[in-house]
Amino acid sequence: MGIGPRLVAAGLAWSALAAFVPAGAAEAIGLTPHRAVYDITLVDARPGAGISELTGRMVYEFTGAACSGFTQKMRFVTSTTNQEGETSITDMRTSSWEDAAGDRFRFENSQYRNQQRVEQTVGEAVRRKTEIRVELKQPKKKTIKLPNAAIFPIQHSSRMLEAAREGKHIFTTDLFDASEKGEKVYATNAYIGSRLPPGYNKQLPEVPGADVLNELPAWPVALSYYEKGTEQEDALPAYELSFIYFDNGVSRRLLIDYGNFSIRGELKELTILEPEPCASSQSSGRKTN
């Protein structure tokens, strides 16, 4: 079963960003540039999942600034063994860019199986007054029109973080994350637990670079993704993701449930990155190319 590329990244972009965002660091939207490495292990596999073992590693990187936009990159490699003892290697690589205003979203997702590329999605989404227009280049050229109310991944993470800071416990919105060949919008429901005070990170296993989280508050989050049209019918979510979300946008203790199996992501290394510099002449906070 494939893993929605933006699902993981979303768990790892405050109310709507103003049309003008002052030039400055990525902290302007509450997210700190960083690189995080996670070890992936199988938690359980239900009957019919066809999985007996799964291990892997995920590397997630968030960079950028309000003046130039924000980039997310992820590489997610897993080794899976089925019940017949056959092993396969899946390598997912994703890269995307969003402007700070949440009006443009470029994406490129590739999936390899045993070193052979089996899927690629490339395109750009542009928000207009009444719709979002998606121009796909891969897997084939296609134009898709989506509801204007949907938001993009970095917007989603940032707004969810702002909801947590405001003490809200439920955050719901539609999300376009370019998964499923760039043609699907998900309805998302986030349940945000009570604020964990600064110092909570000290209770977790020590990780190189993660001491920067010691003085930050955090929130437990359970995030569900639903197929549009089913979320009001008590249907099971397509995916469920839970994690501890720190005040700078770093996640720990990931748990991803795909229905017939679930996996855990344990943070193994964290590097805080320098925000990209912004020229003083860049005052619009948007990338125009």
RAFEN-V418282 format. One record per residue. N is the residue number from 1. SS is DSSP state (~ for helix, > for strand, _ for the rest). BURIAL is I if it has 9 or more other ideal C-beta (glycine too) atoms within 8 Angstrom, else O. Layout:
N/SS/BURIAL
N/SS/BURIAL
This chain:
1/_/O
2/_/O
3/_/I
4/_/I
5/~/I
6/~/I
7/~/I
8/~/I
9/~/I
10/~/I
11/~/I
12/_/I
13/_/I
14/_/I
15/_/O
16/_/O
17/_/I
18/_/O
19/_/O
20/_/O
21/_/I
22/_/O
23/_/I
24/_/I
25/_/O
26/~/I
27/~/I
28/~/I
29/~/I
30/_/I
31/_/I
32/_/I
33/_/I
34/>/I
35/>/I
36/>/I
37/>/I
38/>/I
39/>/I
40/>/I
41/>/I
42/>/I
43/>/O
44/>/O
45/>/I
46/_/O
47/_/O
48/_/O
49/_/O
50/_/O
51/_/I
52/_/O
53/>/O
54/>/I
55/>/I
56/>/I
57/>/I
58/>/I
59/>/I
60/>/I
61/>/I
62/>/I
63/>/I
64/>/I
65/>/I
66/_/I
67/_/I
68/_/I
69/>/I
70/>/I
71/>/I
72/>/I
73/>/I
74/>/I
75/>/I
76/>/I
77/>/I
78/>/I
79/>/I
80/>/I
81/>/I
82/_/I
83/_/O
84/_/O
85/_/O
86/_/O
87/>/O
88/>/I
89/>/I
90/>/I
91/>/I
92/>/I
93/>/I
94/>/I
95/>/I
96/>/I
97/>/I
98/>/I
99/_/I
100/_/I
101/_/I
102/_/I
103/_/O
104/>/I
105/>/I
106/>/I
107/>/I
108/>/I
109/>/I
110/>/I
111/>/I
112/>/I
113/>/I
114/_/O
115/_/O
116/>/O
117/>/O
118/>/O
119/>/I
120/>/I
121/>/I
122/>/I
123/>/I
124/>/I
125/>/I
126/>/I
127/>/O
128/_/O
129/_/O
130/_/O
131/>/I
132/>/I
133/>/I
134/>/I
135/>/I
136/>/I
137/>/O
138/>/O
139/_/O
140/_/O
141/_/O
142/>/O
143/>/O
144/>/I
145/>/O
146/>/I
147/>/O
148/_/I
149/_/O
150/_/I
151/>/I
152/_/I
153/~/I
154/~/I
155/~/I
156/~/I
157/~/I
158/~/I
159/~/I
160/~/I
161/~/I
162/~/I
163/~/I
164/~/I
165/~/I
166/_/O
167/_/O
168/_/O
169/_/O
170/>/O
171/>/I
172/>/O
173/>/I
174/>/I
175/>/I
176/_/I
177/_/I
178/_/I
179/_/I
180/~/O
181/~/I
182/~/I
183/_/O
184/_/I
185/_/I
186/>/I
187/>/I
188/>/I
189/>/I
190/>/I
191/>/I
192/>/I
193/>/O
194/>/O
195/>/O
196/>/I
197/_/O
198/_/O
199/_/O
200/~/I
201/~/I
202/~/O
203/~/O
204/_/I
205/_/O
206/_/O
207/_/I
208/>/O
209/_/I
210/~/I
211/~/O
212/~/I
213/~/I
214/_/I
215/_/O
216/_/I
217/_/I
218/>/I
219/>/I
220/>/I
221/>/I
222/>/I
223/>/I
224/>/I
225/>/I
226/>/I
227/>/I
228/_/I
229/_/O
230/_/I
231/_/I
232/_/O
233/_/O
234/_/O
235/_/O
236/_/O
237/_/I
238/_/I
239/>/I
240/>/I
241/>/I
242/>/I
243/>/I
244/>/I
245/>/I
246/>/I
247/_/I
248/_/I
249/_/I
250/_/I
251/>/I
252/>/I
253/>/I
254/>/I
255/>/I
256/>/I
257/>/I
258/_/I
259/_/O
260/_/O
261/>/I
262/>/I
263/>/I
264/>/I
265/>/I
266/>/I
267/>/I
268/>/O
269/>/I
270/>/I
271/>/O
272/>/O
273/_/I
274/_/O
275/_/I
276/_/I
277/_/O
278/_/I
279/_/O
280/_/O
281/_/O
282/_/I
283/_/O
284/_/O
285/_/I
286/_/I
287/_/O
288/_/O
289/_/O
